[in-house]
């Protein structure tokens, strides 16, 4: 499944997604809404784990009051298995539901150095 096909879909853990090559310096911006038991996951730390052929990466962010989140600079390429979890205050991980709203690959890295 291509990354753009995830938009508006409820993501279950261990889904495989194929991401095209992108501009490494900037990566991909992924945004969506996190929920648990049908309710928005408000102001919570979440983690996305991404495993592709030769890469393992984790991305963390904090949801807003509506459960919305943005992960900046996602850099995995090719078929990638992704999982989303809530990170509790005691450091435990709980499965959550995620609906992806956007996957932005069109941003250009700055050429001002």
N, C-alpha and C positions, 0 to 999 in steps of 0.2 A: 504494500500500500504506500503510495506517495504521500509525503508530508502534507501537501495541500489538500488531500482527500480527508484529512482529520478534522478540518474546520467544521465546527458545529456538531461533531460526534462526541458521544460519551466515551472516554478512553478507559479501557480496562487495563490492568497491569499485564505486563509481558506481551504487549502488542508490538509487532515488528513494523517498522516504517522505513521507507527508502528515501534518504535525503540526497539531493544532488550536490555536486561540488559548489562551493560558495567562496566568496572572498574571505580568506582566513582572518585577516586583520579585524574584520567587523563581525563575522559570524552571522547567525540567524537570530532574530527576535521572535520568541514564542509567547503568546499571551492567551489567557483563557480564564475559566471560572472553576474553582475547586469547591467541592461540597462533600458532605458526609451525612448519610441517612437522609438525603434529599434537602438538606439545609446548607446554605452557603457557609464555607469555612472562613469565618471572619477574623482578620488580624492574626493569622497563624503562620508559622514558619512551615514551608513545604519544601520538599526535595524531589527533584527529578533525577533518576538514575538512567543513564544511557549507555548501552553496551553495543558496540559495533565490531566489525571484524578484528581490528587491532587496537581498539580504543575502549576505555572504560572512563566515564566521566560522571561527576555529580554536579548538579546545579541547584542552588538554593535561592529562595526569595521569600518575601512575606506578603500574604494576601491583604487586600484592603477590607473595609467593612462589608463589602458585597461579595467577598470571596474571589475577587479579580486578582490576577497576578500577571507579571511579565518576567520572563527569563531572558536575559540579555546574552549575546555572544555564544549561542549554542554552536558548537564546532564539530559535531560528529558528522561523518559522511558515509553514504552507502546504507545498506540495510542495518537498521539500528533498533534494538529492543529497548523500550522505555517503560519505566515504572514511576508512579507518583505516590508520595507518602507525606503525611503530616508528621512533623517532628514535635513531640510533646515537650513540655517544660522539663521533664526528667530525662529527656534524650531518647525516648522510645519512638519507634516508627509505627504509624497506623496507616492502613490502606485508605485511600480516598478516591472519589470519583472526580474526573476532570473533563470539562468540555473545552476544546481548543477553539479560540475565536479567530486568531490570526497567526500566520507564519510569514514573517517579513524577511525576504531575502534581497530586497532591492536597494538597501542602503549602501552607500559607498564609503569606504574608509577615507579619512581625511588625508589630503596630500600636503597639509601644512605641518612641517616638522620644525 
